[in-house]
Amino acid sequence: MKQVLVRSGEIVVEDVPAPVAGPKEILVRVAHSCVSAGTELAGLRTSALPLYRRALKQPEHVRRALEMIRDQGVARTWQRVSGKLAAGSATGYSVAGEVISIGGEVDGFRPGDRVACAGAAIANHAEIVSVPINLAVDVPVGVDLVDASTVTLGAIALQGVRRCQPTLGETVVVVGLGLLGQLTAQILRAAGCRVIGIDVNAARVDIATRLGLDVGLNPANGDWVAQVHRLTDSMGADAAIITASSSSPLVISETMKCCRRKARVVVVGDVSLQLERPDLYAKELDLLISTSYGPGRYDPVYEEGGHDYPLPYVRWTENRNMEAYLEMLAKGTLRLDLLRTGVFDVDRAAQAYEALKSDSRMIAILAYPSRPEAADRTVPLRLSATKADSRIGVALVGAGSFAQGMHLPNLVRLRAEFSLRAVVSRTGANAKAIASQYEAAYATTALEEALGDPQVQLLIIATRHDQHARTALAALRAGKHVFVEKPLALQEQELAEIERFFSVSGPAAPVLMTGFNRRFSPAMKWAREMTLARSGPLMVTYRMNAGFIPPPHWVHGPEGGGRNIGEACHIYDVFNYLTGSEASEVRALGVESKSGNWRANDNFVATLTYPDGSVASLFYTAMGSREHPKEQMEIFVDGRVVRMNDFKSIDVIGAPNRTWSARTAQKGQFEELQALAATLRHGGEWPIPLSQQLNATRVSFEVERQIRGCADRSSAS
């Protein structure tokens, strides 16, 4: 399918694999998408800037890059950043089209429905999009899909008006007559308000006036604040809505000065919020922020999880704002004809963007071909090798940040052993970008494509946690070796199915390796060597200063399984590795914040006992400071203490001159793939015995049961 991408300040149209709908998503064949002159042109300009200037405009990305440098080093960080920039990014956030399929948990939509959809990184300029149910609405009869494709912009404007709470007969100033300002002015007029519009672009003031604006003012023609006061008998405006985009603090200052005492000022546009106290204080103004399309925006439980807010308590969600906007279009309350530059075939997307740069009108519409056949979910990138490749053919399933930052660079370093054959991702543009960057043969959104490929011997699974077990089992049944990121499973039933597969398959079964990388780290190998000749049991204490993750994060939900099952399983495997056996008894105690800030599996202590009498204890917490090392371990054995600090250093007290250190944390991700390659090449024992993979996972299940029991008892008391 065709999709529009932004790459180094240019608009390109590429063929990418069609997406697949999740359980609570609908798959939509797009008829039209809306290009806005504000947000999208700003993004296009930013993408053309040198990297240092982008950093100045986007400091949050700089912070993430610095954290990556700290954890992974400069070279790997630069490779990741430069690769991402070269791949380009999807753009667009407002479309309309027809439902072609629905996820298994979707109610309220069916194939053939006409829908309008919203969402950055969701409702992209693409032939087919996969959309969560709360970001899609039915298009009323009488509204064509060209107009319906503006639904996102309409919902943003409508939410700004709702925040303003205008009453019949009030005078409201709209500052900035771009697309949002034009829609805002029309909605206010429909609400019975007198509307004064402000813009430095005379053509836009003229368009707004032709669409019903009561008074249009251009700051270039004089003091517009004074003019507003004259037009309101020196009282000032009852309210003002800022829909402009500007870094100048004058915008908000002058807007406040045009208002009467106790007026409301609503910020919709991207403007400087350098506030001057006198502008607010003397008049006792109310400053309100309008967040995008309305309640639900930026809430993953609402947007991704599909959980609606109850109407009696939240009357206007982003979804209901989208519906209300389309109803206004259906009734003829709003006009869009004077706001459009035209309709462009998607192949002419670059011309659509160029038209917006030189035209006072603010919307360009992209049109997509109507194809009766299903879109291809696989895009080839290079021809298959004509001669046999003795390397291990790899399909990467899940191309998120961890795979990009860790597994893919390691596969490059191990190119003598591995050949990246395919990249599988739910998002077609992401799959193609990563596949192109790392020279895979094809990109696909269809797992079955990789499972049926005879040149793929190994699947590396780096999806979200809830997909690990079923994807691994599907690959094993297809005869593929599997490397699956931890956790191996989230439920005992999933784990039992995997165990059953191997009990039936026998020694000819493919290799399964869970990504318990820490046992392969130089520090942990060194620690084990120091304890192999021990004369008695071990005492191990392991402290993980894991850091706080907000409760709404996916890690805490059904996709992640929580931090004990999702991360602490690493350490249960470390304990198995150090003792050379499997835990026989588990005891755990969790702490839960009564405020709900933490969950029981955010802060807990788990103690494992082993058949030889060894005892290993994990102290896991999200309460600490990120300035403190994340992971520290002490092993007490035979009169010595082995100390490990964050996989950067290790030493032995009681055995002089036994130390190891590294400049950055070495957690074993590279070494685990080395070990896997050796097993697949030469046979022999698996890198991690199956019994230990199963045991570490079952330990995490038992810890979860016990700490949740503690939380339940705490709640009951």
C-alpha positions as CSV (number, residue, x, y, z in Angstrom):
1,M,0.0,0.0,0.0
2,K,1.1,3.6,-0.5
3,Q,2.0,5.8,2.5
4,V,3.3,9.3,2.9
5,L,6.5,9.8,4.8
6,V,8.5,12.8,5.9
7,R,12.3,12.4,5.3
8,S,14.8,15.2,5.7
9,G,12.4,18.0,4.9
10,E,10.9,16.2,1.9
11,I,7.6,14.4,1.3
12,V,7.9,11.0,-0.2
13,V,5.4,8.3,-1.1
14,E,6.4,4.7,-0.6
15,D,5.0,1.2,-0.8
16,V,4.8,-0.3,2.7
17,P,3.2,-3.4,4.1
18,A,-0.5,-3.0,5.0
19,P,-1.1,-3.0,8.8
20,V,-3.1,-5.6,10.8
21,A,-5.9,-4.7,13.2
22,G,-5.4,-5.5,16.9
23,P,-8.2,-7.0,19.1
24,K,-9.8,-3.6,19.8
25,E,-9.0,-1.9,16.4
26,I,-10.7,-1.6,13.0
27,L,-8.9,-1.8,9.7
28,V,-9.9,1.1,7.4
29,R,-9.4,1.6,3.7
30,V,-8.8,5.3,3.5
31,A,-10.6,7.3,0.9
32,H,-9.3,10.7,1.9
33,S,-6.9,12.2,4.4
34,C,-6.5,15.9,5.5
35,V,-3.2,17.7,5.3
36,S,-3.3,20.8,7.6
37,A,-1.2,23.9,7.0
38,G,-0.3,24.3,10.7
39,T,0.9,21.1,12.4
40,E,2.1,19.2,9.4
41,L,4.0,22.0,7.7
42,A,5.7,22.8,11.0
43,G,6.7,19.1,11.3
44,L,8.0,19.2,7.7
45,R,10.1,22.3,8.5
46,T,11.5,20.7,11.6
47,S,12.6,17.6,9.8
48,A,14.7,19.7,7.4
49,L,16.7,21.3,10.3
50,P,20.2,20.2,11.2
51,L,20.3,17.8,14.1
52,Y,21.6,20.4,16.6
53,R,18.7,22.8,15.8
54,R,16.2,20.0,16.2
55,A,17.7,19.3,19.6
56,L,17.2,22.9,20.6
57,K,13.5,22.7,19.6
58,Q,12.9,19.2,21.1
59,P,14.9,19.0,24.4
60,E,12.9,15.9,25.5
61,H,14.6,13.9,22.6
62,V,18.0,15.1,23.8
63,R,17.3,13.7,27.3
64,R,16.3,10.3,25.9
65,A,19.5,10.3,23.7
66,L,21.7,11.1,26.8
67,E,20.1,8.3,28.7
68,M,20.8,6.0,25.7
69,I,24.4,7.1,25.6
70,R,24.7,6.4,29.3
71,D,23.4,2.9,28.9
72,Q,24.6,1.9,25.4
73,G,27.5,4.2,24.5
74,V,27.9,6.9,21.9
75,A,28.4,4.7,18.8
76,R,25.3,2.6,19.2
77,T,23.2,5.7,20.1
78,W,24.4,7.5,17.0
79,Q,23.7,4.5,14.8
80,R,20.1,4.4,16.2
81,V,19.4,8.1,15.8
82,S,20.9,8.4,12.3
83,G,19.1,5.3,11.1
84,K,15.8,6.6,12.4
85,L,16.3,10.0,10.7
86,A,17.2,8.3,7.4
87,A,14.2,6.1,7.5
88,G,11.7,9.0,7.7
89,S,8.5,9.1,9.7
90,A,4.9,8.6,9.1
91,T,2.7,11.8,9.0
92,G,-0.9,12.7,9.1
93,Y,-3.6,12.4,11.8
94,S,-7.1,12.8,10.2
95,V,-8.7,10.4,7.7
96,A,-12.0,9.0,6.4
97,G,-12.8,5.8,4.6
98,E,-14.5,2.4,4.9
99,V,-14.1,-0.4,7.4
100,I,-12.7,-3.5,5.8
101,S,-12.2,-5.7,8.9
102,I,-12.5,-5.6,12.6
103,G,-10.6,-7.0,15.6
104,G,-11.9,-9.8,17.7
105,E,-13.1,-7.6,20.6
106,V,-14.7,-4.8,18.5
107,D,-18.4,-3.9,18.9
108,G,-20.2,-1.1,17.1
109,F,-18.4,-1.4,13.8
110,R,-18.7,-3.7,10.9
111,P,-17.1,-4.0,7.4
112,G,-18.6,-1.5,5.0
113,D,-19.2,1.2,7.6
114,R,-18.1,4.7,6.6
115,V,-15.9,6.1,9.3
116,A,-13.7,9.1,10.2
117,C,-10.6,8.5,12.3
118,A,-8.1,10.5,14.3
119,G,-4.7,10.1,15.9
120,A,-1.1,11.0,15.3
121,A,0.8,7.8,14.3
122,I,-2.6,6.2,13.7
123,A,-4.7,8.0,11.2
124,N,-1.7,8.5,8.9
125,H,-1.7,9.5,5.2
126,A,-1.9,5.9,4.0
127,E,-4.1,3.6,2.0
128,I,-5.0,1.5,5.0
129,V,-4.8,2.3,8.7
130,S,-5.5,0.3,11.8
131,V,-7.4,2.5,14.3
132,P,-8.4,1.9,18.0
133,I,-12.2,2.0,18.4
134,N,-12.3,5.2,20.5
135,L,-10.5,7.1,17.7
136,A,-13.1,6.2,15.0
137,V,-16.7,7.4,14.5
138,D,-19.4,6.7,12.0
139,V,-19.8,9.3,9.2
140,P,-23.4,10.6,9.1
141,V,-25.5,10.3,5.9
142,G,-25.0,13.4,3.8
143,V,-21.4,14.1,4.8
144,D,-18.9,13.2,2.1
145,L,-15.6,11.6,3.0
146,V,-13.7,14.6,1.8
147,D,-15.2,16.8,4.5
148,A,-15.2,13.9,7.0
149,S,-11.5,13.6,6.7
150,T,-11.1,16.9,8.6
151,V,-12.6,15.3,11.8
152,T,-9.5,15.6,13.9
153,L,-9.2,19.4,13.3
154,G,-12.9,19.8,13.9
155,A,-12.7,18.0,17.3
156,I,-9.7,20.1,18.4
157,A,-11.6,23.3,17.5
158,L,-14.8,22.1,19.2
159,Q,-12.9,21.1,22.4
160,G,-11.4,24.7,22.6
161,V,-14.9,26.1,22.4
162,R,-16.1,23.8,25.1
163,R,-13.3,24.9,27.4
164,C,-14.4,28.5,26.8
165,Q,-18.0,27.7,27.8
166,P,-19.5,30.6,25.8
167,T,-23.0,31.9,26.4
168,L,-25.5,33.4,24.1
169,G,-24.6,37.0,23.1
170,E,-21.0,37.0,24.4
171,T,-18.2,38.6,22.4
172,V,-15.3,36.1,21.9
173,V,-12.0,37.0,20.2
174,V,-10.3,34.3,18.1
175,V,-6.6,34.9,17.8
176,G,-5.2,33.2,14.7
177,L,-7.4,32.4,11.7
178,G,-5.6,29.4,10.4
179,L,-7.8,26.2,10.0
180,L,-8.4,25.8,13.8
181,G,-9.3,29.5,14.0
182,Q,-11.7,29.4,11.1
183,L,-13.5,26.4,12.5
184,T,-13.5,27.9,16.0
185,A,-15.1,31.1,14.7
186,Q,-17.8,29.2,12.9
187,I,-18.6,27.1,15.9
188,L,-18.8,30.2,18.1
189,R,-21.2,31.9,15.6
190,A,-23.4,28.8,15.7
191,A,-23.4,29.1,19.5
192,G,-24.8,32.6,19.3
193,C,-21.6,34.6,20.0
194,R,-20.3,37.7,18.4
195,V,-16.9,36.8,17.0
196,I,-13.9,39.0,16.4
197,G,-11.1,37.4,14.5
198,I,-7.4,38.4,14.5
199,D,-4.8,37.5,12.0
200,V,-1.8,39.1,10.3
201,N,-2.7,37.3,7.0
202,A,-5.3,39.6,5.2
203,A,-6.4,36.8,2.9
204,R,-7.4,34.6,5.9
205,V,-9.2,37.5,7.5
206,D,-11.2,37.9,4.3
207,I,-12.0,34.1,4.2
208,A,-13.2,34.2,7.7
209,T,-15.4,37.2,7.0
210,R,-16.9,35.5,4.0
211,L,-17.7,32.5,6.3
212,G,-19.6,34.7,8.8
213,L,-17.0,36.3,11.0
214,D,-18.5,39.4,12.6
215,V,-15.3,41.5,12.7
216,G,-11.9,40.8,11.3
217,L,-8.8,42.7,12.4
218,N,-5.3,42.7,11.1
219,P,-2.6,43.8,13.6
220,A,-0.7,45.3,10.7
221,N,-3.4,47.9,10.4
222,G,-3.2,49.2,14.0
223,D,-3.6,48.4,17.6
224,W,-6.0,45.5,17.6
225,V,-6.3,45.4,21.4
226,A,-7.6,49.0,21.4
227,Q,-9.9,48.2,18.5
228,V,-11.5,45.3,20.5
229,H,-12.1,47.6,23.4
230,R,-13.8,50.1,21.1
231,L,-15.9,47.4,19.6
232,T,-17.0,46.3,23.1
233,D,-17.8,49.8,24.5
234,S,-14.5,49.7,26.4
235,M,-15.4,46.6,28.4
236,G,-13.2,44.1,26.6
237,A,-14.0,40.7,25.2
238,D,-15.9,38.2,27.4
239,A,-13.5,35.5,26.3
240,A,-10.7,34.8,23.9
241,I,-9.5,31.6,22.2
242,I,-5.9,31.5,21.0
243,T,-5.6,29.2,17.9
244,A,-2.4,30.8,16.6
245,S,1.1,29.3,16.7
246,S,3.9,31.6,17.8
247,S,7.0,31.6,20.1
248,S,6.4,35.3,20.9
249,P,5.1,36.0,24.4
250,L,3.2,39.0,23.0
251,V,0.5,36.8,21.6
252,I,-0.8,35.7,25.0
253,S,-0.1,39.0,26.6
254,E,-2.1,41.0,24.1
255,T,-4.9,38.5,24.1
256,M,-5.2,39.0,27.9
257,K,-5.2,42.7,27.5
258,C,-8.1,42.6,25.1
259,C,-10.3,40.9,27.6
260,R,-12.7,42.3,30.3
261,R,-12.4,41.6,34.0
262,K,-13.0,37.9,34.9
263,A,-12.9,36.8,31.3
264,R,-11.7,33.4,30.1
265,V,-8.6,32.9,27.9
266,V,-8.3,29.4,26.2
267,V,-5.1,28.3,24.7
268,V,-5.5,25.8,21.8
269,G,-2.5,26.7,19.6
270,D,1.2,26.2,20.2
271,V,2.1,29.6,21.7
272,S,4.6,30.8,24.3
273,L,3.3,30.6,27.8
274,Q,5.6,33.3,29.3
275,L,3.0,34.9,31.4
276,E,3.2,38.4,32.9
277,R,1.4,38.6,36.3
278,P,-0.1,42.0,35.7
279,D,-1.9,40.7,32.6
280,L,-3.7,38.1,34.7
281,Y,-3.9,39.4,38.2
282,A,-5.6,42.8,37.9
283,K,-8.5,41.4,35.8
284,E,-8.6,38.1,37.6
285,L,-8.6,36.2,34.3
286,D,-9.1,32.5,34.0
287,L,-6.4,30.9,31.8
288,L,-7.5,27.5,30.4
289,I,-5.6,24.9,28.3
290,S,-7.5,22.9,25.7
291,T,-5.9,19.5,25.2
292,S,-6.3,18.4,21.6
293,Y,-9.5,16.6,20.7
294,G,-10.8,16.4,24.3
295,P,-10.9,14.1,27.4
296,G,-9.3,10.8,26.6
297,R,-6.4,12.3,24.6
298,Y,-3.1,10.9,25.7
299,D,-4.8,8.4,28.0
300,P,-3.6,4.9,26.8
301,V,-6.4,3.2,28.7
302,Y,-8.9,5.2,26.7
303,E,-7.2,5.5,23.3
304,E,-5.4,2.1,23.0
305,G,-7.4,0.0,25.5
306,G,-10.8,1.1,24.2
307,H,-12.3,1.9,27.6
308,D,-14.8,4.7,27.3
309,Y,-15.5,7.3,30.0
310,P,-19.2,7.1,31.2
311,L,-21.3,9.7,29.5
312,P,-23.1,11.0,32.6
313,Y,-19.7,11.9,34.1
314,V,-17.7,12.9,31.0
315,R,-20.2,14.3,28.5
316,W,-17.7,15.2,25.8
317,T,-14.8,12.8,25.2
318,E,-12.6,13.1,22.1
319,N,-14.7,10.5,20.4
320,R,-18.0,12.3,21.2
321,N,-16.4,15.6,20.0
322,M,-15.6,13.9,16.7
323,E,-19.2,12.8,16.4
324,A,-20.5,16.2,17.2
325,Y,-18.3,17.9,14.6
326,L,-19.6,15.5,11.9
327,E,-23.2,16.2,12.9
328,M,-22.5,20.0,12.5
329,L,-21.2,19.2,9.0
330,A,-24.3,17.1,8.3
331,K,-26.6,20.0,9.3
332,G,-24.7,22.5,7.2
333,T,-23.6,24.5,10.2
334,L,-20.0,24.6,9.1
335,R,-18.5,25.4,5.7
336,L,-15.2,24.0,4.5
337,D,-15.4,24.9,0.8
338,L,-13.4,28.2,1.1
339,L,-10.7,26.5,3.3
340,R,-9.6,23.8,0.8
341,T,-6.8,24.3,-1.8
342,G,-7.9,21.2,-3.6
343,V,-7.9,17.4,-3.8
344,F,-4.6,15.6,-4.8
345,D,-4.0,12.0,-5.6
346,V,-1.7,10.5,-3.0
347,D,1.1,10.2,-5.5
348,R,1.0,14.0,-5.7
349,A,1.3,14.4,-1.9
350,A,4.4,16.6,-2.3
351,Q,2.5,19.0,-4.5
352,A,-0.3,19.2,-1.9
353,Y,2.2,20.3,0.8
354,E,3.7,22.8,-1.6
355,A,0.2,24.2,-2.4
356,L,-0.3,24.9,1.3
357,K,3.0,26.8,1.6
358,S,1.8,29.4,-1.0
359,D,-2.0,29.4,-0.6
360,S,-3.9,31.3,2.1
361,R,-6.3,28.3,2.3
362,M,-5.4,25.8,5.0
363,I,-6.5,22.3,3.9
364,A,-5.2,20.0,1.2
365,I,-7.0,16.7,0.8
366,L,-5.2,13.5,-0.4
367,A,-7.3,11.0,-2.3
368,Y,-6.5,7.2,-2.4
369,P,-7.2,4.6,-5.0
370,S,-10.1,2.4,-4.5
371,R,-8.8,-1.2,-4.7
372,P,-11.1,-4.1,-4.5
373,E,-8.3,-6.5,-3.8
374,A,-6.6,-7.0,-0.4
375,A,-3.5,-4.9,0.2
376,D,-0.2,-6.8,0.2
377,R,1.1,-7.2,3.8
378,T,4.6,-8.0,2.5
379,V,7.0,-5.8,0.6
380,P,10.2,-7.2,-0.9
381,L,13.3,-5.1,-0.5
382,R,16.0,-7.2,-2.2
383,L,16.1,-10.3,-4.3
384,S,16.7,-13.6,-2.6
385,A,20.3,-14.8,-2.8
386,T,21.1,-16.8,-5.9
387,K,23.7,-18.9,-4.0
388,A,23.2,-20.7,-0.7
389,D,23.8,-18.6,2.4
390,S,25.2,-20.7,5.2
391,R,24.3,-18.2,7.8
392,I,21.3,-18.5,10.1
393,G,18.3,-16.8,8.5
394,V,16.5,-14.6,11.0
395,A,13.1,-13.1,11.1
396,L,12.7,-10.3,13.7
397,V,9.2,-10.2,15.1
398,G,8.5,-6.8,16.8
399,A,10.7,-3.9,15.7
400,G,10.2,-1.6,18.7
401,S,12.8,0.5,20.6
402,F,14.5,-2.4,22.4
403,A,14.9,-4.5,19.2
404,Q,16.3,-1.4,17.4
405,G,18.6,-0.4,20.2
406,M,19.9,-3.8,21.1
407,H,19.2,-6.9,18.9
408,L,19.6,-5.3,15.5
409,P,23.0,-3.8,16.2
410,N,24.1,-7.1,17.7
411,L,23.0,-9.0,14.6
412,V,25.1,-6.6,12.6
413,R,28.1,-7.3,14.8
414,L,27.4,-11.0,14.3
415,R,26.8,-10.8,10.6
416,A,29.1,-13.8,10.0
417,E,26.6,-15.9,11.9
418,F,23.2,-14.4,11.2
419,S,21.5,-13.0,8.2
420,L,18.4,-10.8,8.7
421,R,15.8,-12.2,6.4
422,A,12.6,-10.4,7.5
423,V,11.2,-7.8,9.8
424,V,7.7,-8.4,11.1
425,S,5.8,-5.6,12.7
426,R,2.2,-4.6,13.1
427,T,3.0,-1.2,11.6
428,G,4.0,-1.4,7.9
429,A,6.0,1.8,7.7
430,N,8.0,0.8,10.8
431,A,8.7,-2.7,9.4
432,K,9.9,-1.3,6.1
433,A,12.0,1.4,7.6
434,I,13.8,-1.1,9.9
435,A,14.1,-3.7,7.1
436,S,15.6,-1.2,4.7
437,Q,18.1,0.1,7.3
438,Y,19.3,-3.3,8.2
439,E,19.1,-4.7,4.6
440,A,16.5,-7.4,5.2
441,A,15.0,-9.3,2.2
442,Y,11.5,-8.1,3.0
443,A,9.2,-6.3,5.5
444,T,5.9,-7.7,6.5
445,T,3.0,-7.4,8.9
446,A,2.1,-11.1,8.4
447,L,3.7,-13.4,10.8
448,E,2.7,-16.4,8.7
449,E,5.0,-15.0,5.9
450,A,8.0,-15.6,8.1
451,L,6.8,-18.9,9.4
452,G,6.4,-20.2,5.9
453,D,9.7,-18.9,4.7
454,P,12.2,-21.9,4.3
455,Q,15.1,-19.4,4.5
456,V,14.1,-18.4,8.0
457,Q,15.6,-20.7,10.6
458,L,15.3,-18.5,13.7
459,L,12.6,-16.1,15.0
460,I,13.7,-13.3,17.4
461,I,10.5,-12.3,19.2
462,A,10.6,-8.8,20.7
463,T,6.9,-7.9,20.8
464,R,5.0,-6.8,23.8
465,H,4.9,-9.4,26.5
466,D,1.4,-10.8,26.0
467,Q,2.3,-12.0,22.5
468,H,5.5,-13.8,23.5
469,A,4.2,-17.3,24.3
470,R,1.7,-17.7,21.5
471,T,4.2,-16.3,18.9
472,A,6.9,-18.6,20.2
473,L,4.6,-21.6,20.1
474,A,3.5,-20.8,16.6
475,A,7.1,-20.6,15.5
476,L,8.1,-23.8,17.2
477,R,5.2,-25.7,15.6
478,A,6.4,-24.3,12.3
479,G,9.8,-25.9,12.9
480,K,11.6,-22.7,13.6
481,H,14.2,-22.1,16.4
482,V,13.1,-19.3,18.7
483,F,14.7,-16.6,20.7
484,V,12.0,-14.9,22.7
485,E,12.6,-11.9,24.9
486,K,11.6,-12.3,28.5
487,P,9.1,-13.1,29.9
488,L,8.6,-16.4,28.2
489,A,4.9,-16.4,29.2
490,L,2.4,-14.4,31.3
491,Q,0.2,-17.3,32.3
492,E,0.7,-20.8,33.6
493,Q,-1.5,-22.2,30.8
494,E,0.8,-20.6,28.2
495,L,3.8,-22.1,29.8
496,A,2.2,-25.5,30.1
497,E,1.5,-25.5,26.4
498,I,5.2,-24.8,25.6
499,E,6.3,-27.5,28.0
500,R,3.8,-29.9,26.5
501,F,5.2,-29.2,23.0
502,F,8.7,-30.2,24.0
503,S,7.5,-33.3,25.9
504,V,5.8,-34.5,22.7
505,S,8.4,-33.4,20.2
506,G,11.4,-35.0,21.9
507,P,15.1,-34.3,21.0
508,A,14.4,-33.3,17.4
509,A,12.5,-30.2,18.6
510,P,13.7,-26.7,17.7
511,V,15.8,-24.8,20.2
512,L,14.0,-22.4,22.5
513,M,15.9,-19.6,24.2
514,T,14.4,-17.0,26.5
515,G,16.3,-13.7,26.6
516,F,17.6,-14.1,30.1
517,N,20.7,-12.2,29.0
518,R,22.2,-11.4,32.4
519,R,23.6,-14.9,32.9
520,F,25.7,-14.3,29.7
521,S,27.2,-11.0,30.9
522,P,31.0,-11.0,31.6
523,A,30.3,-10.0,35.2
524,M,28.0,-12.9,35.9
525,K,30.2,-15.4,34.2
526,W,33.1,-14.1,36.3
527,A,31.0,-14.4,39.5
528,R,30.0,-18.0,38.7
529,E,33.7,-18.9,38.1
530,M,34.5,-17.5,41.6
531,T,31.9,-19.8,43.2
532,L,32.1,-23.0,41.2
533,A,34.6,-24.6,43.6
534,R,32.6,-23.7,46.7
535,S,32.4,-26.1,49.6
536,G,29.0,-25.0,50.8
537,P,25.8,-23.2,49.9
538,L,25.6,-19.6,48.6
539,M,23.9,-16.6,50.1
540,V,23.0,-14.1,47.4
541,T,21.4,-10.6,47.8
542,Y,20.4,-8.8,44.6
543,R,19.1,-5.2,44.7
544,M,17.3,-3.8,41.7
545,N,16.6,-0.1,41.8
546,A,14.2,-0.4,38.9
547,G,12.9,3.2,38.7
548,F,9.3,4.5,38.7
549,I,7.0,3.7,35.8
550,P,3.5,5.4,36.0
551,P,0.5,3.2,36.6
552,P,-1.0,3.7,33.1
553,H,2.1,2.4,31.3
554,W,1.5,-0.8,29.3
555,V,4.0,-2.7,31.3
556,H,1.5,-2.7,34.2
557,G,-1.4,-3.8,32.1
558,P,-2.5,-7.0,30.3
559,E,0.1,-6.5,27.6
560,G,3.0,-6.3,30.1
561,G,2.0,-8.5,33.0
562,G,3.6,-6.3,35.6
563,R,7.2,-5.8,36.6
564,N,7.8,-9.0,38.6
565,I,6.8,-11.3,35.7
566,G,8.1,-8.8,33.1
567,E,11.5,-7.9,34.5
568,A,12.3,-9.6,37.8
569,C,12.3,-13.0,36.0
570,H,15.8,-12.0,34.8
571,I,17.1,-12.3,38.4
572,Y,15.4,-15.6,39.1
573,D,17.3,-17.0,36.2
574,V,20.5,-15.4,37.5
575,F,19.9,-17.2,40.8
576,N,19.4,-20.5,38.9
577,Y,22.6,-19.9,36.9
578,L,24.7,-19.1,40.0
579,T,23.5,-22.1,42.0
580,G,23.5,-24.4,38.9
581,S,20.0,-25.7,39.9
582,E,16.4,-24.7,40.2
583,A,14.6,-23.0,43.0
584,S,12.7,-25.4,45.3
585,E,10.9,-22.9,47.5
586,V,9.7,-19.3,47.1
587,R,8.7,-16.7,49.6
588,A,7.7,-13.2,48.7
589,L,6.4,-10.0,50.4
590,G,5.2,-6.9,48.6
591,V,4.6,-3.3,49.5
592,E,1.6,-1.4,48.0
593,S,1.1,2.3,48.2
594,K,-2.3,3.2,49.6
595,S,-2.4,6.1,47.2
596,G,-2.2,3.8,44.2
597,N,1.1,5.3,43.1
598,W,2.8,1.9,43.2
599,R,1.6,-1.6,42.7
600,A,2.6,-4.6,44.8
601,N,4.8,-5.8,42.0
602,D,6.7,-2.5,42.0
603,N,8.2,-3.0,45.4
604,F,8.8,-6.4,46.9
605,V,11.3,-8.9,48.3
606,A,11.5,-12.5,47.0
607,T,13.6,-15.2,48.6
608,L,14.4,-18.4,46.7
609,T,15.7,-21.6,48.4
610,Y,17.7,-24.2,46.5
611,P,18.1,-28.0,47.1
612,D,21.8,-27.5,48.2
613,G,20.7,-25.1,51.0
614,S,21.6,-21.9,49.0
615,V,19.4,-18.9,49.6
616,A,19.0,-16.0,47.1
617,S,17.0,-12.9,47.8
618,L,15.9,-10.2,45.4
619,F,15.1,-6.7,46.7
620,Y,13.1,-5.0,43.9
621,T,12.0,-1.4,44.2
622,A,10.6,1.5,42.2
623,M,11.0,3.9,45.1
624,G,14.6,4.8,44.7
625,S,16.5,7.5,42.8
626,R,17.7,7.0,39.2
627,E,21.0,8.5,40.4
628,H,21.7,5.3,42.3
629,P,23.0,2.2,40.3
630,K,20.2,0.1,39.0
631,E,21.5,-3.4,39.9
632,Q,23.9,-4.5,42.6
633,M,24.6,-8.0,43.9
634,E,26.6,-9.6,46.7
635,I,27.4,-13.3,47.0
636,F,28.6,-14.6,50.3
637,V,30.4,-17.9,50.1
638,D,33.4,-19.7,51.7
639,G,34.6,-16.7,53.6
640,R,34.5,-14.4,50.5
641,V,32.2,-11.7,49.2
642,V,31.7,-11.3,45.4
643,R,30.3,-7.8,44.6
644,M,28.8,-6.7,41.3
645,N,28.0,-3.1,40.5
646,D,25.5,-2.5,37.7
647,F,27.3,-4.9,35.3
648,K,30.2,-2.4,35.1
649,S,32.5,-3.8,37.7
650,I,32.9,-6.8,40.0
651,D,35.4,-7.6,42.7
652,V,36.0,-10.2,45.4
653,I,36.6,-9.4,49.1
654,G,38.8,-12.1,50.6
655,A,40.6,-12.9,47.3
656,P,43.0,-10.0,46.4
657,N,43.5,-8.8,42.9
658,R,40.4,-10.4,41.6
659,T,38.5,-7.6,39.8
660,W,36.7,-6.9,36.5
661,S,35.4,-3.6,35.1
662,A,34.0,-2.0,31.9
663,R,33.2,1.6,30.9
664,T,29.5,0.9,30.2
665,A,27.1,-1.7,31.5
666,Q,27.7,-5.1,29.8
667,K,24.5,-7.1,30.4
668,G,25.1,-10.0,28.0
669,Q,22.8,-9.3,25.1
670,F,25.6,-9.7,22.6
671,E,27.0,-12.8,24.3
672,E,23.6,-14.5,24.5
673,L,23.3,-14.3,20.7
674,Q,26.8,-15.7,20.3
675,A,25.9,-18.6,22.5
676,L,22.7,-19.2,20.5
677,A,24.6,-19.2,17.2
678,A,27.1,-21.7,18.6
679,T,24.3,-24.1,19.6
680,L,22.5,-23.7,16.2
681,R,25.7,-24.2,14.3
682,H,27.2,-27.1,16.2
683,G,24.5,-28.6,18.3
684,G,25.0,-29.7,21.9
685,E,23.4,-28.3,25.0
686,W,21.1,-25.3,24.8
687,P,22.4,-22.0,26.0
688,I,19.8,-22.2,28.8
689,P,18.4,-25.5,29.8
690,L,14.6,-25.7,29.1
691,S,14.0,-26.7,32.7
692,Q,15.7,-23.6,34.0
693,Q,13.7,-21.4,31.6
694,L,10.5,-22.9,32.8
695,N,11.5,-22.8,36.5
696,A,12.5,-19.0,36.4
697,T,9.1,-18.3,34.8
698,R,7.2,-20.3,37.3
699,V,9.0,-18.7,40.1
700,S,7.8,-15.3,38.8
701,F,4.2,-16.7,38.8
702,E,4.5,-17.8,42.4
703,V,6.1,-14.5,43.5
704,E,3.2,-12.7,41.8
705,R,0.7,-14.9,43.6
706,Q,2.2,-14.2,47.0
707,I,2.7,-10.5,46.7
708,R,-0.8,-10.0,45.3
709,G,-2.0,-12.0,48.3
710,C,-0.2,-9.5,50.5
711,A,-1.9,-6.6,48.7
712,D,-5.3,-8.3,49.1
713,R,-4.8,-8.8,52.8
714,S,-3.6,-5.2,53.1
715,S,-6.7,-3.9,51.3
716,A,-9.0,-6.1,53.5
717,S,-7.5,-4.7,56.7
